[in-house]
Amino acid sequence: MTVDLDDFLEADRAFHTVLVKVAANPILDSVYGSLRDRQGPQSAGGDAIEMNPG
């Protein structure tokens, strides 16, 4: 299965943002926000990644 890299990274960021918010930990929220902002746009050198669930 091939997944668009931009879609994967967006979903990954949204998923982890929800986990951090649900934890209701202001320190974790601050650290995660800082790391997320520093990470910026990501690139894995391609437009798609190959997913192998097996």
C-alpha positions as CSV (number, residue, x, y, z in Angstrom):
1,M,0.0,0.0,0.0
2,T,1.4,3.4,-0.9
3,V,0.6,6.4,1.2
4,D,1.1,10.1,0.3
5,L,3.9,11.4,2.6
6,D,2.2,14.8,3.2
7,D,-1.1,13.1,4.2
8,F,0.8,10.7,6.5
9,L,2.7,13.5,8.2
10,E,-0.4,15.6,8.7
11,A,-2.3,12.6,10.2
12,D,0.6,11.7,12.4
13,R,0.9,15.3,13.7
14,A,-2.9,15.5,14.3
15,F,-2.9,12.1,16.1
16,H,0.0,13.1,18.5
17,T,-1.5,16.5,19.1
18,V,-4.7,14.9,20.3
19,L,-2.8,12.6,22.6
20,V,-0.9,15.5,24.1
21,K,-4.1,17.6,24.6
22,V,-6.0,14.7,26.2
23,A,-3.2,14.2,28.7
24,A,-4.0,17.7,30.0
25,N,-0.4,18.2,31.0
26,P,0.7,21.8,30.4
27,I,4.4,20.9,30.6
28,L,4.0,18.2,28.0
29,D,1.8,20.5,25.9
30,S,4.5,23.2,26.0
31,V,7.4,20.8,25.2
32,Y,5.4,19.1,22.3
33,G,4.5,22.5,20.9
34,S,8.1,23.7,21.0
35,L,9.4,20.5,19.3
36,R,6.6,20.6,16.7
37,D,7.4,24.2,15.8
38,R,11.1,23.5,15.6
39,Q,10.6,20.4,13.4
40,G,8.7,22.4,10.7
41,P,8.0,20.9,7.4
42,Q,9.4,17.4,7.1
43,S,10.8,15.7,4.0
44,A,11.7,12.1,3.6
45,G,13.1,12.6,0.1
46,G,9.9,11.5,-1.7
47,D,6.2,12.1,-2.2
48,A,5.1,8.7,-1.1
49,I,6.0,6.0,1.4
50,E,5.5,2.3,1.1
51,M,3.5,0.7,3.9
52,N,3.9,-3.0,4.6
53,P,1.5,-4.1,7.2
54,G,2.8,-7.7,7.1
